[in-house]
Amino acid sequence: MPIVRHYTSHRTALAEQFETLEQQQHADQLGLWLFLATEVMFFGGLFLGYIVYRHTYPEAFAAGSRHCNLLLGTLNTALLLTSSLTMALAVHAAEKANSKLQVRYLLITIFFGLGFLAIKGLEYSEHIRDHFFPGASFTAQASRQTELFFYFYFAMTGLHALHVLIGLGVLAVMTFLVSTRRLSPEHPIPVELTGLYWHFVDIVWVFLYPLIYLINRHA
């Protein structure tokens, strides 16, 4: 039986612009950390604006928070936190060059991510049905300050959902590459970087969840 050497050789795993795998790994990690730093600044501006206006209009923002489905928000938090575990297990499998386990845990992570988006879509549909989508159709029973809360709500959770969707696309690509053995077992860094991005998405939600659903909800 012929041995497919190009899947496991150092030459395939190492890009031509690098001298060693270690140098390539450090460059890959640095690139992603710089990207995540820009994402932190982007989300940080939204978080800061939300906190300032929540402090300025506490009653209106508490009223808006009460219209958010706490059960669905909590369920989504559980799904994302569990997906962080399965993603970490996929990275561990990559480090052990266990392609079968990698695929299994990547697929489970994708399943949890899709569940998160489905529940968020259900929550969005409830807000639209009850006329809590900012704009001309926003309910007249709520104040303009409460409408401001929902501007922030849809902006922050919508942007986060977009990042989840992008993450799912990357996870799907990684699953395909691993299952077809197009990733070298000696170079697990693509799966590791995918995991780092996914953990960032989870961390953003860990901050969004209490800000939107929990803090001063009954003020």
DRENDO-1510 file (C-alpha; in Angstrom, 1 decimal, always signed):
<recs>
REC; n; res; u; v; w
REC; 1; MET; +0.0; +0.0; +0.0 .
REC; 2; PRO; +1.5; +3.4; -1.0 .
REC; 3; ILE; +2.2; +5.8; +1.9 .
REC; 4; VAL; +0.8; +9.3; +1.4 .
REC; 5; ARG; +3.8; +11.1; +2.7 .
REC; 6; HIS; +2.8; +14.6; +1.8 .
REC; 7; TYR; +0.2; +14.7; +4.5 .
REC; 8; THR; +2.7; +14.2; +7.3 .
REC; 9; SER; +5.9; +15.8; +6.0 .
REC; 10; HIS; +7.5; +18.9; +7.4 .
REC; 11; ARG; +7.8; +20.3; +3.9 .
REC; 12; THR; +4.0; +20.3; +3.4 .
REC; 13; ALA; +3.2; +21.7; +6.8 .
REC; 14; LEU; +5.8; +24.5; +6.6 .
REC; 15; ALA; +5.0; +27.4; +4.3 .
REC; 16; GLU; +7.9; +28.5; +2.1 .
REC; 17; GLN; +8.3; +32.0; +3.7 .
REC; 18; PHE; +9.2; +30.4; +7.1 .
REC; 19; GLU; +12.3; +28.7; +8.2 .
REC; 20; THR; +10.8; +26.5; +10.9 .
REC; 21; LEU; +7.3; +25.3; +12.0 .
REC; 22; GLU; +7.8; +27.1; +15.3 .
REC; 23; GLN; +8.4; +30.4; +13.5 .
REC; 24; GLN; +5.3; +29.8; +11.4 .
REC; 25; GLN; +3.2; +29.0; +14.4 .
REC; 26; HIS; +4.3; +32.2; +16.2 .
REC; 27; ALA; +3.5; +34.3; +13.1 .
REC; 28; ASP; +0.1; +32.7; +12.8 .
REC; 29; GLN; -0.7; +33.3; +16.4 .
REC; 30; LEU; +0.5; +36.9; +16.3 .
REC; 31; GLY; -1.7; +37.6; +13.3 .
REC; 32; LEU; -4.8; +36.3; +15.0 .
REC; 33; TRP; -4.1; +38.1; +18.2 .
REC; 34; LEU; -3.7; +41.4; +16.3 .
REC; 35; PHE; -7.0; +40.7; +14.6 .
REC; 36; LEU; -8.8; +40.0; +17.9 .
REC; 37; ALA; -7.3; +43.2; +19.4 .
REC; 38; THR; -9.2; +45.2; +16.7 .
REC; 39; GLU; -12.3; +43.2; +17.4 .
REC; 40; VAL; -12.0; +44.0; +21.2 .
REC; 41; MET; -11.8; +47.8; +20.3 .
REC; 42; PHE; -14.8; +47.4; +18.0 .
REC; 43; PHE; -17.0; +45.7; +20.6 .
REC; 44; GLY; -15.5; +47.9; +23.4 .
REC; 45; GLY; -17.0; +51.0; +21.8 .
REC; 46; LEU; -20.4; +49.4; +21.7 .
REC; 47; PHE; -20.1; +48.2; +25.3 .
REC; 48; LEU; -19.0; +51.6; +26.5 .
REC; 49; GLY; -21.9; +53.4; +24.8 .
REC; 50; TYR; -24.3; +50.9; +26.2 .
REC; 51; ILE; -23.0; +51.3; +29.8 .
REC; 52; VAL; -23.0; +55.1; +29.6 .
REC; 53; TYR; -26.6; +55.2; +28.4 .
REC; 54; ARG; -27.7; +52.5; +30.8 .
REC; 55; HIS; -26.4; +54.7; +33.6 .
REC; 56; THR; -28.1; +57.7; +32.2 .
REC; 57; TYR; -31.5; +56.1; +31.7 .
REC; 58; PRO; -31.6; +53.2; +34.2 .
REC; 59; GLU; -35.4; +52.9; +34.3 .
REC; 60; ALA; -35.9; +52.8; +30.6 .
REC; 61; PHE; -33.1; +50.3; +30.0 .
REC; 62; ALA; -34.4; +48.1; +32.8 .
REC; 63; ALA; -37.8; +48.2; +31.1 .
REC; 64; GLY; -36.1; +47.1; +27.8 .
REC; 65; SER; -34.2; +44.4; +29.6 .
REC; 66; ARG; -37.5; +43.0; +31.0 .
REC; 67; HIS; -38.7; +42.5; +27.5 .
REC; 68; CYS; -35.8; +40.2; +26.7 .
REC; 69; ASN; -36.4; +36.5; +27.1 .
REC; 70; LEU; -34.3; +35.5; +30.1 .
REC; 71; LEU; -34.9; +31.8; +29.5 .
REC; 72; LEU; -33.7; +32.0; +25.9 .
REC; 73; GLY; -30.7; +34.1; +26.8 .
REC; 74; THR; -29.7; +31.7; +29.5 .
REC; 75; LEU; -30.1; +28.7; +27.2 .
REC; 76; ASN; -28.0; +30.4; +24.6 .
REC; 77; THR; -25.3; +31.1; +27.2 .
REC; 78; ALA; -25.3; +27.4; +28.1 .
REC; 79; LEU; -25.0; +26.4; +24.5 .
REC; 80; LEU; -22.0; +28.7; +23.8 .
REC; 81; LEU; -20.2; +27.7; +27.0 .
REC; 82; THR; -20.6; +24.0; +26.1 .
REC; 83; SER; -19.4; +24.8; +22.6 .
REC; 84; SER; -16.2; +26.2; +24.1 .
REC; 85; LEU; -15.6; +22.9; +25.8 .
REC; 86; THR; -16.1; +20.9; +22.6 .
REC; 87; MET; -13.9; +23.3; +20.7 .
REC; 88; ALA; -11.2; +22.9; +23.3 .
REC; 89; LEU; -11.5; +19.1; +22.9 .
REC; 90; ALA; -11.2; +19.5; +19.2 .
REC; 91; VAL; -8.0; +21.5; +19.6 .
REC; 92; HIS; -6.7; +18.8; +22.0 .
REC; 93; ALA; -7.4; +16.1; +19.5 .
REC; 94; ALA; -5.6; +18.2; +16.9 .
REC; 95; GLU; -2.5; +18.3; +19.1 .
REC; 96; LYS; -2.7; +14.6; +19.5 .
REC; 97; ALA; -3.1; +14.2; +15.7 .
REC; 98; ASN; -6.4; +12.3; +16.2 .
REC; 99; SER; -8.4; +13.3; +13.1 .
REC; 100; LYS; -11.5; +11.2; +14.0 .
REC; 101; LEU; -11.9; +13.0; +17.3 .
REC; 102; GLN; -11.2; +16.4; +15.7 .
REC; 103; VAL; -14.1; +15.9; +13.2 .
REC; 104; ARG; -16.4; +14.6; +15.9 .
REC; 105; TYR; -15.9; +17.6; +18.3 .
REC; 106; LEU; -15.9; +20.1; +15.4 .
REC; 107; LEU; -19.3; +18.8; +14.3 .
REC; 108; ILE; -20.6; +19.0; +17.8 .
REC; 109; THR; -19.4; +22.6; +18.1 .
REC; 110; ILE; -21.1; +23.5; +14.8 .
REC; 111; PHE; -24.3; +21.9; +16.2 .
REC; 112; PHE; -24.2; +24.1; +19.3 .
REC; 113; GLY; -23.4; +27.2; +17.2 .
REC; 114; LEU; -26.4; +26.5; +14.9 .
REC; 115; GLY; -28.6; +26.0; +18.0 .
REC; 116; PHE; -27.4; +29.4; +19.3 .
REC; 117; LEU; -28.4; +31.2; +16.1 .
REC; 118; ALA; -31.7; +29.4; +15.9 .
REC; 119; ILE; -32.7; +30.5; +19.4 .
REC; 120; LYS; -31.5; +34.0; +18.8 .
REC; 121; GLY; -33.6; +34.1; +15.6 .
REC; 122; LEU; -36.6; +33.0; +17.7 .
REC; 123; GLU; -35.9; +35.8; +20.2 .
REC; 124; TYR; -35.6; +38.3; +17.4 .
REC; 125; SER; -39.0; +37.1; +15.9 .
REC; 126; GLU; -40.6; +37.7; +19.3 .
REC; 127; HIS; -39.3; +41.3; +19.5 .
REC; 128; ILE; -40.4; +42.0; +16.0 .
REC; 129; ARG; -43.9; +40.5; +16.7 .
REC; 130; ASP; -44.2; +42.7; +19.8 .
REC; 131; HIS; -43.0; +45.8; +17.9 .
REC; 132; PHE; -39.8; +46.2; +19.8 .
REC; 133; PHE; -37.7; +46.6; +16.7 .
REC; 134; PRO; -36.4; +50.2; +16.6 .
REC; 135; GLY; -37.9; +52.4; +13.9 .
REC; 136; ALA; -41.2; +53.5; +12.7 .
REC; 137; SER; -43.1; +50.4; +13.9 .
REC; 138; PHE; -41.6; +50.6; +17.4 .
REC; 139; THR; -44.4; +50.3; +20.1 .
REC; 140; ALA; -45.8; +53.6; +21.3 .
REC; 141; GLN; -46.2; +52.1; +24.8 .
REC; 142; ALA; -42.4; +52.3; +25.4 .
REC; 143; SER; -40.3; +55.4; +25.8 .
REC; 144; ARG; -37.7; +56.7; +23.3 .
REC; 145; GLN; -35.1; +55.8; +25.9 .
REC; 146; THR; -36.3; +52.2; +25.8 .
REC; 147; GLU; -36.1; +52.3; +22.0 .
REC; 148; LEU; -32.5; +53.3; +22.5 .
REC; 149; PHE; -31.9; +50.2; +24.5 .
REC; 150; PHE; -33.2; +48.1; +21.6 .
REC; 151; TYR; -30.9; +50.0; +19.2 .
REC; 152; PHE; -28.0; +48.8; +21.3 .
REC; 153; TYR; -29.5; +45.3; +21.8 .
REC; 154; PHE; -29.9; +44.6; +18.1 .
REC; 155; ALA; -26.6; +46.2; +17.2 .
REC; 156; MET; -24.6; +44.2; +19.7 .
REC; 157; THR; -26.3; +40.9; +19.5 .
REC; 158; GLY; -26.6; +41.1; +15.7 .
REC; 159; LEU; -22.9; +41.8; +15.4 .
REC; 160; HIS; -22.2; +39.0; +17.7 .
REC; 161; ALA; -24.5; +36.7; +15.8 .
REC; 162; LEU; -22.6; +37.6; +12.6 .
REC; 163; HIS; -19.3; +36.6; +14.3 .
REC; 164; VAL; -20.9; +33.3; +15.3 .
REC; 165; LEU; -22.0; +32.7; +11.7 .
REC; 166; ILE; -18.4; +33.5; +10.4 .
REC; 167; GLY; -17.1; +31.1; +13.1 .
REC; 168; LEU; -19.4; +28.4; +11.9 .
REC; 169; GLY; -18.1; +28.9; +8.4 .
REC; 170; VAL; -14.5; +28.5; +9.5 .
REC; 171; LEU; -15.4; +25.5; +11.6 .
REC; 172; ALA; -17.1; +23.9; +8.6 .
REC; 173; VAL; -14.0; +24.5; +6.5 .
REC; 174; MET; -11.8; +23.0; +9.2 .
REC; 175; THR; -14.0; +20.0; +9.4 .
REC; 176; PHE; -13.8; +19.4; +5.7 .
REC; 177; LEU; -10.0; +19.8; +5.6 .
REC; 178; VAL; -9.5; +17.5; +8.6 .
REC; 179; SER; -11.9; +14.8; +7.3 .
REC; 180; THR; -10.3; +14.8; +3.9 .
REC; 181; ARG; -6.8; +14.8; +5.4 .
REC; 182; ARG; -5.8; +18.0; +3.8 .
REC; 183; LEU; -4.4; +19.3; +7.0 .
REC; 184; SER; -1.1; +17.9; +8.2 .
REC; 185; PRO; -1.3; +16.2; +11.6 .
REC; 186; GLU; +2.1; +17.9; +12.4 .
REC; 187; HIS; +0.6; +21.3; +11.9 .
REC; 188; PRO; -2.5; +21.7; +14.2 .
REC; 189; ILE; -2.2; +25.5; +14.3 .
REC; 190; PRO; -5.2; +26.1; +11.9 .
REC; 191; VAL; -7.6; +24.3; +14.3 .
REC; 192; GLU; -5.9; +26.0; +17.3 .
REC; 193; LEU; -6.5; +29.4; +15.8 .
REC; 194; THR; -10.1; +28.5; +14.9 .
REC; 195; GLY; -10.6; +27.6; +18.5 .
REC; 196; LEU; -9.1; +30.9; +19.7 .
REC; 197; TYR; -11.5; +32.8; +17.5 .
REC; 198; TRP; -14.4; +30.7; +18.8 .
REC; 199; HIS; -13.5; +31.3; +22.4 .
REC; 200; PHE; -13.4; +35.1; +21.7 .
REC; 201; VAL; -16.9; +34.9; +20.3 .
REC; 202; ASP; -18.0; +33.0; +23.5 .
REC; 203; ILE; -16.3; +35.6; +25.8 .
REC; 204; VAL; -18.1; +38.5; +24.0 .
REC; 205; TRP; -21.4; +36.7; +24.8 .
REC; 206; VAL; -20.4; +36.2; +28.4 .
REC; 207; PHE; -20.3; +40.0; +28.7 .
REC; 208; LEU; -23.4; +40.6; +26.6 .
REC; 209; TYR; -25.5; +38.2; +28.6 .
REC; 210; PRO; -25.4; +40.0; +32.0 .
REC; 211; LEU; -25.5; +43.5; +30.5 .
REC; 212; ILE; -28.7; +42.7; +28.6 .
REC; 213; TYR; -30.5; +40.1; +30.6 .
REC; 214; LEU; -29.4; +40.4; +34.2 .
REC; 215; ILE; -28.0; +43.7; +35.5 .
REC; 216; ASN; -30.6; +46.0; +37.1 .
REC; 217; ARG; -33.3; +44.1; +35.3 .
REC; 218; HIS; -36.0; +45.0; +37.9 .
REC; 219; ALA; -34.9; +48.6; +38.6 .
</recs>
